[in-house]
């Protein structure tokens, strides 16, 4: 017997990082707020699974070096 699953896929691109002088807490808050807004758009559909883009925890346009620096700051 088949069990049907409702999947919501979010195709948004992560936001562009603000100036390099932003604090890690400010960057984290911006990312959390962005994805909360995106996820809230699909929640009314009551999905069983929400698929996010690969590397959705990184700001758009960041190089691997910038990600490493941000995580060690």
C-alpha positions as CSV (number, residue, x, y, z in Angstrom):
1,X,0.0,0.0,0.0
2,X,1.4,3.4,-1.0
3,X,1.9,6.2,1.5
4,X,1.7,9.5,-0.2
5,X,4.0,12.3,1.1
6,X,3.6,16.0,0.5
7,X,6.9,17.7,-0.2
8,X,7.5,21.4,-0.4
9,X,10.6,22.6,-2.1
10,X,12.0,26.0,-1.5
11,X,14.1,27.4,-4.4
12,X,15.1,30.7,-2.9
13,X,18.7,31.8,-2.9
14,X,20.3,32.7,0.4
15,X,20.6,36.4,1.1
16,X,23.7,38.3,0.2
17,X,25.9,38.9,3.2
18,X,25.9,42.5,4.5
19,X,29.1,44.4,5.0
20,X,32.1,42.4,6.3
21,X,32.0,44.4,9.6
22,X,28.7,42.8,10.7
23,X,28.9,40.8,13.8
24,X,28.4,37.0,13.7
25,X,25.2,37.4,15.8
26,X,23.8,39.9,13.3
27,X,24.7,37.6,10.4
28,X,23.1,34.6,12.1
29,X,19.9,36.6,12.9
30,X,19.6,37.7,9.3
31,X,20.0,34.1,8.0
32,X,17.5,32.8,10.5
33,X,14.9,35.5,9.7
34,X,15.3,34.9,5.9
35,X,14.7,31.2,6.1
36,X,11.9,31.5,8.7
37,X,10.1,33.8,6.2
38,X,10.6,31.3,3.4
39,X,9.5,28.3,5.4
40,X,6.4,30.1,6.8
41,X,5.3,30.5,3.2
42,X,5.0,26.7,2.7
43,X,3.8,25.7,6.2
44,X,0.1,26.4,5.3
45,X,0.3,23.4,2.9
46,X,1.1,21.1,5.8
47,X,4.1,19.4,4.1
48,X,5.6,16.2,5.4
49,X,9.0,17.3,4.2
50,X,10.5,20.7,3.3
51,X,13.4,20.6,1.0
52,X,15.9,23.5,1.2
53,X,18.6,24.3,-1.4
54,X,22.1,22.8,-1.0
55,X,24.4,25.0,1.1
56,X,21.4,27.0,2.4
57,X,23.4,27.9,5.6
58,X,25.8,30.2,3.6
59,X,25.2,33.7,2.3
60,X,25.2,34.1,-1.5
61,X,28.5,35.0,-3.0
62,X,30.6,33.8,-0.1
63,X,33.8,32.0,-0.9
64,X,34.8,28.9,1.1
65,X,37.5,31.0,2.8
66,X,34.9,33.6,3.9
67,X,32.7,30.9,5.4
68,X,35.6,29.5,7.3
69,X,36.5,33.0,8.6
70,X,32.9,33.6,9.6
71,X,32.7,30.4,11.6
72,X,36.0,31.0,13.4
73,X,35.2,34.6,14.3
